Amino acid sequence: MTVQASNKTLRVLGFMTGTSLDAVDMAVLETDGHDIIGFGPAGEMKLDPDTREALEYAIEDAFDWERDEEEPESFDDARAAVADAHLAASLSFMAMNGVKTSSLDLVGVHGQTVLHEAPTEEQVGRTVQLIDAQAVADGLGRPVVFDFRTADVAAGGQGAPLAPVYHAALVRYSGLSGPVAVLNLGGVGNITLVRADGELEAFDTGPANGMVDLLVQSRTRKRMDENGALARAGTVDEAVLADYLSHPYFKTTGPKSLDRFDFSLDAVEHLAIEDAAATLTAFAAQAVALGVGRCSEAPKEVIVCGGGRRNPALMDAIRSRLSMPVTTAEDKGWRGDSIEAEAFAYLAARSHLGLPISFPGTTGVTQPLTGGQTVLPGDE
């Protein structure tokens, strides 16, 4: 992977809001667009119920939104709500950590994904991340980089995953040599292989936390299977698991991507919640194992980040299916809850410098491609 760097170190505040609709994650990163120069503070702010409700309406409308139709009205409401949440989170975060807006060169915001359709042979993909980036730029008084995925999708890429180039920077920062894999367990799992020659491979492995979260939310007042307790109390339904794993997605190699809702809960509706959680957890773990098996080089180690690393049932299920060590971000001194926010700070810097953020081995574009749009405070 050929990369360039700037002589200037940029200080960037990055944001990420995941498909769990749980929180706004924030992190400050110092980078020259190639190497990690330093880490600033990191934190999160939980989404309030009103913001979550606005996003749930937008996600529901996105299901029925045809390509030739006007955008649902709920999208603008969601954009405003997400921007307000980012501003509230950032102002509190900066006050708490003594970060002045004048010390920031850039802000990178991912926005909230409400739709992700992978490309097919017949048509390009479609991906939507909602945020009013202009409102964030005006509120913070700093340039904001956003809309990181659209250029990749327009060029025929998957639009995801985008974090691999940052995963590679973390691997270099830690002095690790490839082949090593970084596994992110969010709503959907994705894996980055940093090969021995430094080149990148990446793809979504399959559902990770998303299906279990939806199961728990549909049957209880909780938002997740805390500590994997339900899965540990249940029994895997092997027939249902086999049915999930028969999906054509698992027969193809990367680059490839998924939406959180590409797999249905219908197959576990007849199961007790414990057995359903156990089956879906096994599904996520086996999807990871299949993904590792499709890497061109067997990684010496798999380093896990994302919320799923805190689920011992899922981690045990993954470890039981892999032959190499499975460690966590914290084992390497990384900030496991902040890696995606850091990643979008890093991607904002690369976008600002005109450097690639997606690659043939990560999203399937024909050549390394930059992306992202920038808005300045006061822009119309």
N, C-alpha and C positions, 0 to 999 in steps of 0.2 A: 504494500500500500504506500504509494508515494504521497507525501504530505509536505506542505510548506508551513512556514511560521512567520509571524510578524516580530519585529524587534520590540514592539510595544506590548507591555502587559496590560490587559484589559481587566477591569474589576466589574463583574457582571452579577446581577441578581436574577436567579432563575426560579421559575414556578412550574409546578406540575399538579394537575388534578386528575386523579385516576378514575377508572370506570366504576370503582366502588362507591363513588359520590360521597366520600368520607371526609376529605379535608383538602385544604390548599397547602401544599408542601413548598417550602422556600429554602434557598441556599445561595450563599455568595461564593463565587469562585473567581480565582485569579488565574488567567491563562493568556498565552500568546497565540492561541488558536491551534497549537500543536501539543505542547506540554502543559501539565498542571503546575502552576507556579506556587499556588497557595490556596488554602481553604479559609473562607470567612465563616460567619455563624450560619446556622441552619435551624429550622423550626417548622411548625405547622399550625394551622388554625382550622378547627372543625367547621364544616359547612353547616349553616343554620338550616332549620327545617324549611323555611320559605325558599331558600336558594335550591335546596334539594328538590323541592316540589316543582319549581320552575324547570329544572333540568329533566325531571321525570316526565313532565308534559312534552318537552321537546323530544326526548327519546321515543316516547310513544308515537308522536307525530312523524318522526323520522322513519318508523317502520312502514308507514303507508305512503311515503313521499316518492312519487314517480319522478323520473329524470326530466320529463317534459312539463312538469308542473311548477308553479311558483313556490318559492320557499314557504314553509309553514310560518304563520305569524308568531307561533310560540318561540321560534328561534331568536327573534329580536329580544323578547323578554328574557330569555336565557342568557343571551350575550350581555345584557345590562346587569343581570344578577351575578354572573360570573365575574364581570369587571368590578362590581361593587365589593364582592367577596375578596378579590385580589387586593384591592386598595385597602380595605379594612385590615386584612391580614398583614400586608406589607408595612403599613404605618405603625401598627402595634409591634411587629417584629423588629423594625428598625429602631423604634424608640427603646425597646427592651434591650437591644444589643449595641446601642450607640452607633448605629450606621447612619450616616448622613447621605441624603440623596445626591449631594454634590460629589460624594466620593465614588459614585457609580458611573461607569462609562456607558453601560447598556443595561436593559432589562430584557429578559427572554421569557415569553409566556407561551405555554403550549395550548391553553384553552381546554374546554371540556369536549371530549369526543362523544358525539351522539349518533354517529353513523360511520361505519367503515365497511366498504364493499371491495373485496379483492378484484383485480382485473381478471377477465376471461379472454378466451381467444376471440370473442366477438366484440368486446368493448373494454375501454379503459376502466379502471376502478373509480371509486367515489369515496371521499373521506371528508368529514365535517368536524371541525373543532370550533366551538363557540366561545367567543370572548369579544368584547368591545375594546380592542387594543388601543384605539385613540383615547378612550376615556382613561385607560391606565397611564398612557403617556402624559396626558394632561394633568392627571392627579399627582403623578410622581415628578413631573418636570424632566423626564429623561427619555431618550429614544427607546422605543420598544420594538423588538423583533418578534414576529408571530407568524402563523400560517406556514409552518415548516414542512408540511406534507404535500401540499397541492402541486408544486412543481414536479416532484417525483412521480406522483400519480399521472399527471398530464403527459409525462415522458414515457408512460407505460410501466412504471414501477409499482411495487406493492404499497408504497407509502409508509411501510413499517417493516421491521423495527428501525428506529432512528438512533437509538442509544448506542449501537455497537462501536462507533468511532470514539465515543467517550469511554466505553468499557476498555477499549484498547489503550487509551490514555491512562486509565487507572492501572492497568496491567504494567505499563511502562513505569509509572510512578512508583509502583511497589517492587520494581526490579525483577518481575517474573518473566520467565521465558516460555514461549509456546511449545507445543500446543496446550492451551488452557482455555476453559470455557467459563463464561459468565452467564448465569441463569437468573433471569428476572421472573419472579412469581407474583404477578399482579392479577387482574381479572383474567387475562390471558397470559400464558407463559411464553417467554421468548429466550432464545439462547444465542450467544455470540461465541464463535470459536475464533480465537486469535491463534492462527496457525504458527508453525515453527518459523516460517519465513516472514511473519508479521502481517500477512494478508488476512482479510476478514471474511468469515461466513456467518450468516445470521438468518433466523427465521422464527416464526411463532411455532411453539411446540404443540399447543392445544390449549383447551381451557385449563386454568389453574385455580385461582380462588373464586372466579366469577360464578360458576355454576353452583358451588356450595353456598356462596353468599345468597344467591337468588333463592335457593332451596330454603335456607334458614329464614330469610325475610318473608317468604310466602307462607310459612307455617308457624312462625313465632314472632315475637316483638323484637327479637335481636337482629343484628345486621351481619353476623358471621358465626361460624362454628368456633367459639373461643377455645383456644388451646387444643383444637381437634377433639374435644370431648365427645361430641356426637359420633364422629367417625370411629373413635376408639371403642365406643359402646356398641357399634353395629357390626354386621357381617356383610361382606361383599357379595353382591349377586353376580355370579360369574357369567350368567347368560346375558344380563344387561350390559355388563362390562364388555363382553365380546362384541355385542351389537354396536356399542359406541365406537370401539376400536376398528370395526369393519368399514368405517367411513373412508371414502376415497382420499381424504386429506392426508391420511397417514401413510399412503402408498407413494407419495410424491416427495421429492427432495426440494430443498429451498433454492432460491428465496420464495417464501410463501407467507401469507398473513391471514389472520382471522379477526372477526368481530366477536365481542363478548357473547353475542346472542346467536352465533352460528350453530350452536348445539342446543337442543331443547331438553327441558326437564320431563317431557312426557313419559320417557322410558322408566323413570323412577317414581312416577305418581302413585303407583300401587304399593310402594314399599314404605315401611315405617321410616320415620325421619332418620333414625340412627343408621339403618341399613342403606338408605339413600345417600346419606353423607359418607358412609364408608365406601360405597360404590363409586361416587363421584370423586372422592379423594384418590382411590385406586386408579381411576381413569386419568386424573391429572398426572399422577406419578408415572404411569405406564406411557403416557404421551411424552413425558420428558425422556424416559428411557429410549423410546423409539427415535426421538430427535437426536439424542447423543449418538445413537447407532448410525444415524444418517450423516454425521459429520465426516468430512473427508479424511480427517486425522483423529484418532482417539485422544481426547484430552487427558493430560496427566492429572488434572484436578478440575472439579466443577465448583465454582464459587457462587453462592446463592445470595441474591439480594431481593428486595421487594417484600411485601407483607407476608407472603407465604412462608418465608423462612421462620416466622414466629409460630407456625403451626406444627407442633411436634409430630402429629400423625402424618401429615404430608411429608415432612422431612424424613421420617423413618421409612415411609413407603418408597421415597425416591432412593434413599441409601440402599435399601434392600434390593433394588433393581439395577444398581450400577456397580461396576467393579472397581472404579477409581475413587479416591477420597472425595467426599462432598463436604465442603466447608461453608462458612457464612462470610458475608462481607466484613463483619466485625473481626473475624479471625485474621483478616488482612489489614486491619486498622482503617477500614472504609466505614463511611456512615451509611449503613444499610437502608435507613428510612429516607435518606436525602439524595440517593444516587440519581434518581430521575430528575429532580429539580436541578441538581448539579449538571446533569446532562444537557438540559435545555439552556442553562447558562453557557455551557461550552459550545453548543450548537449556535447560539446567538452570536458568540464571538466569531465563529467560523463563517457564519452568514455575513456578518459585518465585513469580514476580510475577503469575502468571495471564495472561500475554500469549500471543498466538497463536504456534504453531510450525508450523502447516500452513495452507495457503490454497487457495482454489478453483483458482488457476492452477498450484499445485505438486503437490497430491495429488488434486484433484477434489472435495474436500469442499464442501458448499453454502455455507459461510461460514467465515471464519477461526476456527481452533480451537486451543485450548491442549491440552496433553497431559502425560503423565508422572505417575508416582507418586513419593511421597517417603517414605522410612523414616528414623526417627531412631535413634541408638544406644540399645540397650536395649529397643527395641520388641519385643513378643512377636509 
